[in-house]
Amino acid sequence: QVQLVESGGGLVQPGGSLRLSCAASGSMFSIYTMGWYRQAPGKQRELVARIRSSDSTNYADSVKGRFTISRDNAKNTVYLQMNSLKPEDTAVYYCNAARLSSQTYYNYWGQGTQVTVSS
């Protein structure tokens, strides 16, 4: 079982920056693929960025060049550095941990943190 707690959301002006953090409890954090997803009002949840146990990453086209995902396995924490924020980045951001083991898929979500980009 993995518990995820996000922090770092808030209100920021367009062009500003925020750093989200997601602290994970439990063991084997380093073997999980960690992801950040977001959901805006009236829209489906979408992948923002993902980092695998190998440290390979992928990003949604809408955030490439502006957002950076990273992980610190010693602290069981994954980060999302968000720069050059736009109003369309406004959403609830969720942390996700996932792994496949012996044909069993483990998938966990945090409670979400609100990011609002507005002047």
C-alpha positions as CSV (number, residue, x, y, z in Angstrom):
1,Q,0.0,0.0,0.0
2,V,1.3,3.5,-0.9
3,Q,-0.1,6.8,0.4
4,L,0.6,9.9,-1.6
5,V,0.4,13.5,-0.2
6,E,0.7,16.4,-2.6
7,S,1.7,19.9,-1.6
8,G,2.7,23.2,-3.2
9,G,-0.4,24.3,-5.0
10,G,-1.8,27.8,-4.8
11,L,-2.6,30.9,-6.7
12,V,0.0,32.3,-9.1
13,Q,0.0,35.0,-11.8
14,P,0.5,34.1,-15.4
15,G,4.1,33.7,-16.2
16,G,4.9,32.7,-12.6
17,S,6.2,29.4,-11.2
18,L,5.2,26.8,-8.7
19,R,6.8,23.6,-7.5
20,L,4.5,20.7,-6.5
21,S,5.7,17.9,-4.2
22,C,4.3,14.5,-3.6
23,A,5.5,12.5,-0.6
24,A,5.0,8.8,-0.7
25,S,4.8,6.4,2.2
26,G,5.5,2.7,2.0
27,S,8.4,0.8,0.6
28,M,9.8,0.3,-2.9
29,F,9.2,3.9,-4.0
30,S,12.1,3.7,-6.4
31,I,10.5,1.0,-8.5
32,Y,7.3,2.9,-9.1
33,T,6.5,5.0,-12.1
34,M,5.5,8.3,-10.7
35,G,3.2,10.7,-12.5
36,W,1.4,14.0,-12.3
37,Y,-2.0,14.3,-13.7
38,R,-4.4,17.2,-13.7
39,Q,-8.2,17.8,-14.0
40,A,-9.8,21.1,-14.9
41,P,-13.5,21.7,-14.3
42,G,-15.6,19.9,-16.8
43,K,-12.7,18.1,-18.3
44,Q,-11.2,14.6,-18.1
45,R,-8.1,13.9,-16.0
46,E,-5.0,14.1,-18.2
47,L,-1.4,13.1,-17.9
48,V,1.0,16.0,-17.3
49,A,4.3,14.3,-16.8
50,R,5.7,10.9,-15.9
51,I,9.0,9.6,-14.6
52,R,9.9,6.0,-14.5
53,S,12.2,4.0,-12.2
54,S,14.9,4.5,-14.9
55,D,14.4,8.3,-14.6
56,S,13.2,8.4,-18.2
57,T,10.4,11.0,-18.5
58,N,7.6,12.0,-20.8
59,Y,5.4,15.1,-20.9
60,A,2.2,16.3,-22.3
61,D,2.8,18.5,-25.4
62,S,1.1,21.4,-23.7
63,V,3.7,21.5,-20.9
64,K,6.9,20.6,-22.7
65,G,9.7,23.1,-22.1
66,R,7.8,24.6,-19.2
67,F,7.4,21.8,-16.6
68,T,10.0,19.4,-15.2
69,I,9.3,16.3,-13.3
70,S,12.0,14.8,-11.0
71,R,12.2,12.4,-8.2
72,D,14.3,11.9,-5.0
73,N,14.2,8.3,-4.1
74,A,16.0,8.9,-0.8
75,K,13.1,11.2,0.3
76,N,10.4,9.1,-1.4
77,T,9.3,12.3,-3.1
78,V,8.4,13.4,-6.7
79,Y,8.4,17.0,-7.8
80,L,6.8,19.0,-10.6
81,Q,8.5,22.3,-11.3
82,M,6.1,24.5,-13.3
83,N,7.4,27.6,-15.0
84,S,5.8,30.1,-17.4
85,L,2.4,29.2,-16.0
86,K,-0.7,29.9,-18.1
87,P,-4.3,30.3,-17.1
88,E,-5.0,27.0,-19.0
89,D,-2.8,25.3,-16.5
90,T,-5.4,25.9,-13.8
91,A,-6.6,22.5,-12.5
92,V,-6.4,20.1,-9.6
93,Y,-3.1,18.3,-9.8
94,Y,-2.9,14.7,-8.7
95,C,0.1,12.5,-7.9
96,N,0.1,8.9,-9.1
97,A,2.2,5.9,-8.4
98,A,2.0,2.8,-10.5
99,R,3.8,-0.5,-11.1
100,L,3.2,-3.9,-12.6
101,S,4.4,-6.9,-10.7
102,S,3.6,-10.5,-11.5
103,Q,0.6,-9.5,-13.6
104,T,-0.8,-7.4,-10.8
105,Y,-1.2,-3.7,-11.5
106,Y,-0.7,-1.4,-8.5
107,N,-2.0,2.1,-8.9
108,Y,-2.4,4.8,-6.2
109,W,-3.6,8.4,-6.2
110,G,-3.1,11.4,-4.0
111,Q,-5.9,13.7,-2.9
112,G,-4.9,16.4,-5.3
113,T,-3.7,20.0,-4.9
114,Q,-5.3,23.0,-6.5
115,V,-3.3,25.2,-8.9
116,T,-4.9,28.4,-10.1
117,V,-3.2,30.7,-12.6
118,S,-4.9,34.1,-12.7
119,S,-4.1,37.8,-12.6
